[in-house]
Amino acid sequence: MEDLDWRWLRSFIAVAESTSMHKAAERSGISQATLSRHVRQLEESLDTSLFDRDRRGITLSERGTSLLERALVVRDAVGAFERQAAGISEETSGMVRVTMSNGFGLGFAPGWLASLQETHPATSVDLVLEDEAADLLLRKAEIAVRMFRPQQLDLVMKRCGETRLGFFASEAYIAKRGRPQTLEDLHSHQLVGYDRRTMWIERARAMGFDYARDDFATRCDAEVFHMLAAREGIGIAVLPVHVGERDQLVKLFGPFTMPGQPIYLVAHSELYRNKRVANVWNHLAAELTSMFGDGANDTH
């Protein structure tokens, strides 16, 4: 048997978990050609077929299914080795991968990165904006900004406050449609809301106001669109306060705001000890806490 290459196992797991070469390539960042070659090399080395192939795609063979669990054990062991090695590194320059959701990252990350470059010019950041929570235990990222409290073990987390929401419109919209004086006045305005998501309606109901999907003149589930729609004068949108103020939109109803989502800073407990990761963590924690509230007493 030819010596196994860890990269072959990594590709085997990626394909097995994704059920297709195309999806595996998207999720892993490894090209389909490389994945296919690694799987073929692993099968030749083991002298067994790991996948059944037909015109509809590929599925794990009986032998592949029995070996997948063992491969996952190897993956976890390699991940633990890499995290421990990274955690004891004294190097302060280099790359740190940080992940956060699309909606939050587009509003917060550019200003934070500009500040980080000033204070830590030798540190580079791979910024991953995706709404699906990256698995830190598998080193999909070193640091995550989450809008929920993580439940996984072996993670260190810090609550850095919460987002605040407000009603925003452009100067052009107000000049054309007038400025609502009360929340009830919103019924006679052009509202930007969600298509399938119900958070806007639920928050309004909790405040004693009855709104339905048909009350929105424009509907889209992508939060970034709400910001762009308000900026273009399409209607009134509920936005994080820091986003609306940054875009110099008009905040309606004076100091009134609504609670948004909690903000947690998260890292693996082993990588947290890495000096380079710690530098980015500390800077990110300071920026988040300064903007969204005091979470200094909630670090675990």
Secondary structure, 3 states (H helix, E strand, C coil): CCCCCHHHHHHHHHHHHHCCHHHHHHHHCCCHHHHHHHHHHHHHHHCCCCEEEECCEEEECHHHHHHHHHHHHHHHHHHHHHHHHHHCCCCCCEEEEEEECHHHHHHHHHHHHHHHHHHCCCEEEEEEECCCCCCHHHCCCCEEEECCCCCCCCEEEEEEEEEEEEEEECHHHHHHHCCCCCHHHHHHCCEEECCCCCHHHHHHHHCCCCCCHHHCCEECCCHHHHHHHHHCCCCEEEEEHHHHHHCCCEECCCCCCEEEEEEEEEEECCHHHCHHHHHHHHHHHHHHHHHHCCCCCCEC
